[in-house]
């Protein structure tokens, strides 16, 4: 078994190794007070945002001292996951759900490194059970582990901020007379990917303005009555150009630290969509379009998660998420329908690590004889 390392490196190792082997109607609405950061808000979840995992290692504890470098991994051991129905008691046995427990997914079999993994878990109490390993024994405390997945756990762990919208962009307007408008905002520190936010607004129909802005930590798109259009945020490095997509100023690994999804805190009126496009050099891109959730007054109170694996080929060889040269987020509005984004970032799964120690059985034996002279030691042959 490998020695102790950082939690981030263990998560990355376990996930990658296992998978390889398992094949505003008005300004008051547009300039809201800044919401709390994503990981601390109470909100509803949308679009398969449950991204928690339970996994670990099954091993032989050769010296009965817990996990250490001298231990050996156990391959081919079955591990099952049960979800508690509410009575906080494990009631299953022999691999079969009992009481109010429910078997989750299919049992996992430890791989060549002794690892197992259960993914995409919703909030709740779980019981992880290791089946008996041939030729090994276990203490009772090592056969079943209890894990509680919280709402925050199921939403994943933030890795990289794409834009936290703390650097304001003044409203830009487009209308039938001037159907396209753009702006460039230089940003500070790690507030924005590539240290620049490019914004383009397009008017597509209707007799009023459509405007977009970043203010008070909120990106908002606001078409007037009977008006529709789109707003495109582009992150392609510091090129001082909102209208040309550049592929030479940014080279970002979006999979670093185990990240595997985008996450947004959003709100919308009816009929709006969001499209995220990831570029890896000119002509190579992947894309995904989703409907935006309808919220009261378009307030950004819904979490929307977009997994990299759900993106589809848009052009060329598609995006390489470990080498991204540009990222675009487009809000397309229905007539008169506002939309807002509070925060967007990449996330990695939360992993609860549950290792199972097994022991070699103890054997005691030697010669047996009859002590005819009752003196204790073996006398003669």
C-alpha positions in Angstrom: 0.0 0.0 0.0 1.3 3.5 -0.8 2.5 5.8 1.9 0.4 8.8 3.1 0.3 11.7 0.8 -1.8 14.9 0.4 -5.5 14.4 0.2 -5.6 16.1 -3.2 -3.0 13.8 -4.7 -4.7 10.7 -3.2 -8.1 11.8 -4.7 -6.5 12.3 -8.1 -4.7 9.0 -7.9 -7.7 7.0 -6.8 -10.1 8.5 -9.3 -7.8 8.3 -12.3 -6.5 4.8 -11.5 -9.9 3.3 -10.9 -11.4 4.8 -14.1 -8.5 3.6 -16.2 -9.2 0.1 -15.0 -13.0 0.3 -15.2 -13.4 1.3 -18.5 -34.0 42.5 -14.5 -37.0 44.2 -15.0 -35.3 47.2 -13.2 -31.8 48.2 -11.9 -32.7 47.0 -8.4 -32.9 43.5 -9.8 -29.7 43.8 -11.8 -27.6 45.1 -9.0 -28.3 42.8 -6.1 -26.2 42.5 -3.0 -23.4 39.9 -3.5 -24.5 36.4 -2.6 -22.4 34.2 -0.3 -19.8 32.0 -2.0 -21.1 28.9 -3.7 -19.8 26.4 -1.1 -21.6 28.1 1.8 -25.0 28.8 0.2 -28.2 27.0 0.9 -29.8 26.4 -2.5 -31.3 23.8 -4.8 -29.2 21.6 -7.1 -29.7 21.1 -10.8 -28.2 19.2 -13.8 -26.7 16.1 -12.0 -24.8 18.2 -9.5 -24.3 15.3 -7.1 -20.6 14.8 -7.4 -19.7 13.1 -4.1 -17.7 9.9 -3.9 -16.8 7.2 -1.4 -13.7 5.2 -2.1 -10.6 3.7 -0.6 -8.3 0.8 -0.3 -8.6 -2.8 0.9 -5.4 -4.2 2.3 -3.7 -6.7 4.5 -2.4 -5.0 7.7 0.7 -7.1 8.1 1.8 -5.5 11.4 -1.7 -4.6 12.8 -0.7 -0.9 13.0 -3.1 0.6 10.5 -2.1 1.7 7.0 1.6 1.7 6.5 4.1 1.2 3.6 4.7 -2.5 4.5 1.0 -3.5 3.9 -0.2 -5.3 0.8 -3.2 -4.5 -1.4 -6.1 -7.0 -1.7 -7.3 -7.5 -5.2 -10.7 -8.9 -6.2 -12.5 -8.1 -2.9 -16.2 -7.1 -3.1 -17.3 -3.9 -1.5 -21.0 -2.9 -1.3 -22.6 0.4 -0.6 -26.0 0.8 1.2 -28.0 3.9 1.8 -29.8 4.3 5.1 -33.5 4.8 4.9 -33.6 7.1 7.9 -33.2 5.0 11.1 -29.4 5.4 11.2 -28.9 1.7 11.7 -27.1 -0.8 9.4 -29.6 -3.6 8.9 -28.1 -5.5 5.9 -26.2 -8.7 5.8 -24.6 -11.2 3.4 -24.6 -8.5 0.7 -28.4 -8.2 0.8 -30.2 -5.0 1.8 -32.3 -5.3 5.0 -34.6 -3.1 7.0 -34.8 0.3 5.4 -31.3 0.1 3.8 -31.1 0.3 0.0 -28.3 -1.2 -2.1 -26.6 1.6 -4.1 -25.6 0.7 -7.7 -23.6 -2.4 -8.3 -21.0 -3.9 -5.9 -17.5 -2.8 -6.6 -14.5 -5.3 -6.9 -11.1 -3.9 -5.8 -8.8 -3.3 -8.7 -5.1 -4.2 -9.1 -4.2 -1.6 -6.5 -6.8 -2.8 -4.0 -8.9 0.4 -4.7 -12.7 0.7 -5.0 -14.9 3.7 -5.8 -18.6 4.7 -5.6 -19.4 7.9 -7.5 -22.3 10.5 -8.1 -23.7 10.2 -4.6 -26.6 12.2 -3.3 -26.7 13.6 0.3 -27.5 11.1 3.0 -26.1 8.4 5.3 -24.3 5.5 3.8 -22.9 2.2 5.0 -19.8 0.7 3.2 -19.4 -3.0 3.7 -16.4 -5.1 2.7 -17.2 -8.8 2.0 -14.9 -11.3 3.6 -11.5 -11.7 1.8 -10.3 -15.3 1.3 -7.7 -16.2 3.9 -8.1 -13.1 5.9 -9.9 -12.0 9.1 -11.2 -8.6 10.2 -12.2 -6.9 13.4 -15.9 -6.1 13.6 -15.1 -2.3 13.3 -13.5 -2.9 9.9 -16.3 -4.7 8.1 -18.8 -1.8 7.9 -18.0 2.0 7.7 -20.6 4.7 8.1 -20.4 7.8 6.0 -22.6 10.9 5.9 -22.6 12.9 2.7 -23.8 16.5 3.2 -25.4 18.9 0.7 -22.1 20.7 0.4 -20.2 17.5 -0.1 -22.5 16.4 -3.0 -21.8 19.7 -4.7 -18.1 19.0 -5.1 -15.1 21.1 -4.2 -14.1 24.3 -6.0 -10.8 24.2 -7.8 -10.4 27.1 -10.3 -12.4 30.3 -10.5 -13.5 31.2 -14.0 -14.9 34.5 -13.0 -16.2 35.7 -9.6 -17.5 39.0 -11.1 -15.8 41.2 -8.5 -14.4 43.4 -11.3 -17.2 45.4 -12.7 -18.1 45.9 -16.4 -20.3 48.9 -17.2 -23.5 48.1 -19.0 -23.2 47.8 -22.8 -26.3 48.1 -25.0 -27.3 46.7 -28.3 -30.5 47.4 -30.3 -31.9 47.3 -33.8 -29.9 50.3 -34.8 -26.6 49.0 -33.3 -27.1 45.2 -33.1 -23.7 44.4 -31.6 -21.8 46.0 -28.7 -18.6 44.9 -26.9 -16.3 45.7 -24.1 -13.0 44.5 -22.6 -12.4 44.5 -18.8 -8.9 43.9 -17.3 -9.3 42.0 -14.1 -7.1 41.6 -11.0 -5.4 38.7 -9.4 -7.2 35.3 -9.7 -10.7 36.9 -10.1 -10.9 35.9 -13.8 -9.4 33.2 -15.9 -6.8 34.8 -18.2 -7.0 38.2 -16.3 -9.4 39.6 -18.9 -13.1 39.4 -19.4 -14.4 40.0 -23.0 -18.1 40.7 -23.4 -20.2 40.9 -26.6 -23.9 41.6 -26.7 -26.0 40.9 -29.7 -29.6 42.1 -30.4 -31.5 39.6 -32.5 -35.2 40.8 -32.3 -37.5 43.4 -30.8 -37.7 47.1 -30.6 -35.9 47.8 -27.3 -32.4 47.5 -26.0 -30.7 44.4 -24.6 -28.0 45.2 -22.1 -25.4 43.1 -20.2 -23.2 44.2 -17.3 -21.2 43.0 -14.3 -22.1 44.8 -11.1 -22.0 44.0 -7.4 -20.7 40.5 -8.1 -23.4 39.6 -10.6 -23.3 39.1 -14.4 -26.8 40.0 -15.7 -28.4 40.0 -19.2 -31.5 42.1 -19.5 -33.5 42.4 -22.7 -36.3 45.0 -22.9 -39.9 44.3 -23.5 -40.4 42.1 -26.6 -36.7 42.0 -27.2 -34.3 39.0 -27.4 -30.6 38.4 -28.0 -27.5 37.0 -26.5 -24.5 37.9 -24.4 -21.1 36.2 -24.8 -18.4 36.1 -22.1 -15.0 35.2 -23.6 -11.9 34.2 -21.6 -8.9 33.9 -24.0 -6.2 35.8 -22.1 -5.1 39.4 -22.2 -5.6 40.3 -25.9 -7.6 43.6 -25.4 -10.0 42.4 -28.1 -13.6 41.2 -27.4 -14.4 40.5 -31.0 -11.6 38.1 -32.1 -11.0 34.7 -30.5 -7.3 34.4 -29.6 -5.6 31.0 -29.0 -2.0 32.2 -28.1 -2.5 33.9 -24.7 -4.1 31.1 -22.6 -3.1 27.5 -22.0 -5.2 26.3 -19.0 -5.4 22.8 -17.6 -9.0 22.6 -16.5 -8.5 19.0 -15.2 -5.8 20.0 -12.7 -6.4 18.8 -9.1 -9.0 16.3 -10.3 -11.5 18.9 -11.6 -14.1 17.3 -13.9 -17.0 19.8 -14.2 -18.0 23.4 -14.4 -20.3 24.8 -11.8 -22.5 27.9 -11.9 -24.7 29.7 -9.5 -27.5 31.0 -11.8 -31.0 32.3 -12.1 -33.3 33.1 -15.0 -36.8 34.0 -16.3 -38.4 31.5 -18.6 -37.0 30.4 -21.9 -33.3 31.2 -21.6 -30.3 28.9 -22.3 -26.6 28.8 -21.6 -24.0 27.5 -23.9 -20.4 26.8 -22.8 -17.8 26.3 -25.5 -14.3 25.0 -24.7 -11.5 25.6 -27.3 -8.2 23.9 -27.7 -6.6 25.8 -30.5 -8.3 27.2 -33.6 -11.1 25.0 -34.9 -11.0 22.4 -32.1 -13.8 22.9 -29.6 -16.5 21.1 -27.6 -19.8 22.5 -26.5 -22.8 22.0 -24.3 -26.2 23.9 -24.2 -28.6 23.6 -21.2 -31.8 25.5 -20.3 -31.4 27.9 -17.4 -33.5 27.3 -14.3 -36.4 29.6 -13.7 -36.0 31.4 -10.3 -37.9 34.2 -8.6 -37.0 37.5 -10.2 -34.2 35.6 -12.0 -32.2 35.6 -8.8 -29.0 33.4 -9.1 -29.9 30.8 -6.4 -29.6 27.5 -8.4 -26.5 25.4 -8.8 -26.0 24.2 -12.4 -23.2 21.6 -12.9 -21.9 20.7 -16.4 -19.5 17.7 -16.5 -16.7 17.7 -19.0 -17.8 14.3 -20.1 -21.2 15.6 -21.2 -19.8 18.0 -23.7 -20.1 17.1 -27.4 -17.8 17.6 -30.4 -18.3 21.1 -31.9 -15.4 21.2 -34.4 -12.1 19.7 -35.4 -10.9 17.2 -32.8 -12.9 18.7 -30.0 -11.6 20.3 -26.9 -8.7 18.9 -24.8 -9.8 20.0 -21.3 -6.2 19.7 -20.1 -5.1 22.3 -22.6 -7.7 25.0 -23.1 -6.9 28.1 -25.1 -10.3 29.9 -24.8 -13.6 29.5 -22.9 -16.9 31.1 -23.9 -20.1 31.3 -22.0 -23.2 32.5 -23.9 -26.6 33.4 -22.5 -29.3 33.4 -25.1 -32.5 35.0 -24.0 -36.1 34.7 -24.9 -38.1 37.9 -25.4 -38.1 40.0 -22.2 -36.4 37.3 -20.1 -33.6 38.2 -17.8 -30.8 36.0 -16.6 -28.0 36.2 -14.0 -24.8 34.4 -13.0 -23.3 34.8 -9.6 -20.2 32.6 -9.7 -18.6 30.1 -12.0 -15.8 27.7 -11.3 -14.4 24.2 -11.9 -15.0 21.5 -9.3 -13.7 18.1 -8.4 -15.6 15.4 -6.6 -15.7 15.3 -2.8 -14.2 12.0 -1.7 -14.8 10.3 1.6 -11.9 7.9 2.0 -12.8 4.6 3.7 -10.0 2.0 3.9 -10.5 -1.5 5.1 -7.8 -3.3 7.1 -7.6 -7.1 7.0 -5.4 -9.4 9.1 -3.7 -12.7 8.5 -5.2 -15.3 10.8 -3.1 -16.4 13.8 -2.0 -20.1 13.9 -0.8 -21.9 17.1 0.6 -25.4 16.9 3.4 -27.8 18.0 3.8 -31.4 19.2 1.2 -33.0 21.4 2.2 -35.8 23.8 1.1 -37.7 26.9 3.1 -36.8 29.9 3.3 -40.2 31.6 5.5 -39.2 34.4 3.7 -35.9 35.0 6.9 -33.8 35.1 5.9 -31.3 32.3 8.8 -31.6 29.7 8.8 -34.2 26.9 10.9 -37.0 28.1 12.5 -39.3 25.6 11.1 -39.8 22.1 
